[in-house]
Amino acid sequence: MKRMPYADRRDAGRVLAGLLQDYAGAPGLLVLALPRGGVPVAGEVARVLGGDLDILVVRKIGVPDQPEVAMGAMAAVADAIETVQNDDVMRQLRMLGWDAAGFGEVAAREEIEMRRRQQAYRAGRPAPHLEGRTVILVDDGLATGATMRAAVLAVRRHHPLRIIVAVPVALGDTESEMRQLADDVVCAWSATRLHAVGQAYEVFDQTTDDEVRAILDVAWTER
């Protein structure tokens, strides 16, 4: 069987870190992981580059009865929430007679879960200061790009010096779409023929809350 590019998320993080060497030592370098899957990747990036590691909690807003299909996403920095819609999906839903007001209902439920995760992961720690910092946003891959788009817009509100989107794999045209929003995009593999991010990994188990907390605890203790 042909080996996938990455053994697991940590392996992908080490590969990605090698492509981000130009940012080692950048002013106020902050590596922001999108939980949960982005945290093991970002942990390796922060370790290699010597940057601070933190999280930016995001939630996909899925289509009712098809939650894997993103009709939008939301991201939160402290109490500020940025919500985006996937225009293509919303257009298709409207053509099928779906009431667009349902977006708000699903978003409200996802906000509750997003707040829960913020509290669970941070354990009382404050959100990171972003103004004037070089921020690298890391996830384990881009599928529709909805959650990363929300993340970039949420971070942009807080006036960072520079925003870099960094991922091990991007599907379809998501890499080029990100270049319209971020100051730089570092993508190890633009996989136009893959149908799911997990296909880029030999092991793509779900990252647990406990794993996220363990990685963050080590990073925050070492600061």
N, C-alpha and C positions, 0 to 999 in steps of 0.2 A: 504494500500500500504506500502511496506517495506521502511523504512527510509534509505536514502543513508548515507554514512559515514559523509558527510559534508553538513551543511546547505547552506553555501556559501563560497567564497574564504577567507573571514576574519576568519570564523570558522576554515577552514583548516589551516590557518596560525597559529592560537593559538595552534591547535593540534601539528603541526610541531614544533613550538617553544618548546613545552614540551619535544620533543625528541632530541632537540639540546642544552639542558642545559649545557652539558659538554663544550660548546664553549663560554658560557657567560664569559666575562672578558678576552677572548683570545687576544693576541697582535694585536693591530690595527684592531679589528674586523670590517669587512665591509660586509654588506648584499647587494648583487647585484641582483636586480630584472630583469627578462626578461619581458619587456612590450609586450602586455599590461596586460594580465591576471595574470602575476606573481607579479605585483606591490601590489595589496591588500594583497596577501599572505605574501610577503616579509615585508610589512609594519608592520604586526603583529609580525613577527619574530624579526625584528630589535628592536621594542618597548620592547618586553619581554626580549631579550638578552642584550639590552643596546648597540647595535652596530650602526654604521653609516649606513644609507640607501642611496643607489644610484641605477642607472640603467645601464644595458648593453643592448643596442639596438641590436636586432637580427631580421632577416627576413628569412622566409621559401622561398625556391626557388621551386615553384610548377611546375608540369608538365603542359604544355599548354593544355587548354581545360579540365584539371583536376587539378586545382590549389590546391585542398585539399591534393593531393598526393605529398609528398616532394621528389624531386630528389636531394635536397641538402639544404644548409642553409648558411647564412653568419652572422658574428657578428663583431662589431666595438668597439674598445677602442681608443678614441681620433681619430687619422687619420689612425690607423692600422686596416686593415680588414682581417679577417680570413674566408675563404670559404671552405666548405666541401661538398662532394658528397655522396649521398646515393647509394652505389655500387649496391645493389640489384635492385633498381628501374632503375638505368642507364643501367644495364645489360638487363633488360626486354625491355627497350625502344630500345636498339640497336638491339635486336632480332626482334623487330617489324619494323626495318628499319628506325628508327628515327635518324636524323642527330644530333650527339652529340654537334655540334657547337651551336645548339639552347640553350644549357645550359648557355653559355656566354651571349646570348641575354637576356634571362630571368633574369640572375643575374645582368646585367647592369640596368635593370628597377627596380629591387628590391633595388639596392644600392641607387638609387635616393630617393626612399621612406624611406630607412633607414636613410639617411642624413636628410631628412625632419623631421623625428621623433626626431632625436638627437637635432636639433635646436628647435623644438617645446617644447620638454620636459625640456631641459636644460636652455633655456632662457638666454643664454650667460654664464652660469656657466661652469667652466672647468671640464673635465673628472677627476675622482678620481685617486689619486696616489695608485698604487697597490703593488709596490715592498716591500717585507718584511711583508705584511699584511696577516691576516687570512681572506680569502674570502669565503663567503657562497653564492653560486649561487642558486637562487630560481625561480621556475616557478610553475604554477598551476597544472602541471602534465607532464608526458612524454608519448608521443605517439610513434613516430618513433625514437625520441631522436636526430634528426638531428640538431635542433636549439641549444640544450644544448651542443652537441658535439662541434659545432662551438664556443659556448661561452667559454667552458673550454679551448680550444686551443688558443682563443684570449687572455684570461686572463693569460695563462701560459707564453705567450711571455713577460709579464711584471714582471716576477720573484716574484710572491707572496710567502709568507712563506708556505701556505697551501691552497688547493682548496677543498671545500666541496660542493657537489651537494645535494640540499635538495628539495624534492617534496612531496606533499600529496599523490600522486598516480602515479604509473608507469604501463604501459601496456606491455604485452608480456615479452620479455627478456631485455627490455631497462635498468632495474636496474642493472643487471649483466654486461651489456655492458658499462655502465657508470663507473663501478668499475675498468675497465681497463684504464680509463683516469684520473679520479679524485683521490685525496688522501683519500677521504672518501665519502660515499653516505649514506644519511639519507632519507629513503622512508617510509612514514607512512603506505602505503598499496600497495603491489605488486599485482595488479589486473589482473591476467593472463587471466581471462574470460571476461573482459570488452572489448568493441570494440572502445570506445571513452572516452576521459578524462572527458567530461561533464557528463557521466553516474555516476560519483562518487559524484555529487553535486545535491542537491535539486534545487538550483538556480544557473544557470550558464550563466547569461546574459553577453553580450559582455561588457568588460571594455572600457570606452570611454577615449579619450585623456584628457578631462576635469577632469575625476576621477584620472587619472595618475598624472596630474599636481597638483591637490589638495593634494594628499598624499605626493608628493615630496616637495611641498611648506612647509607643516607642518614640515616634517623631516629636511629640510635644514634650516628652521628658528630656530629650537630648537638646532642646533649644537653650 
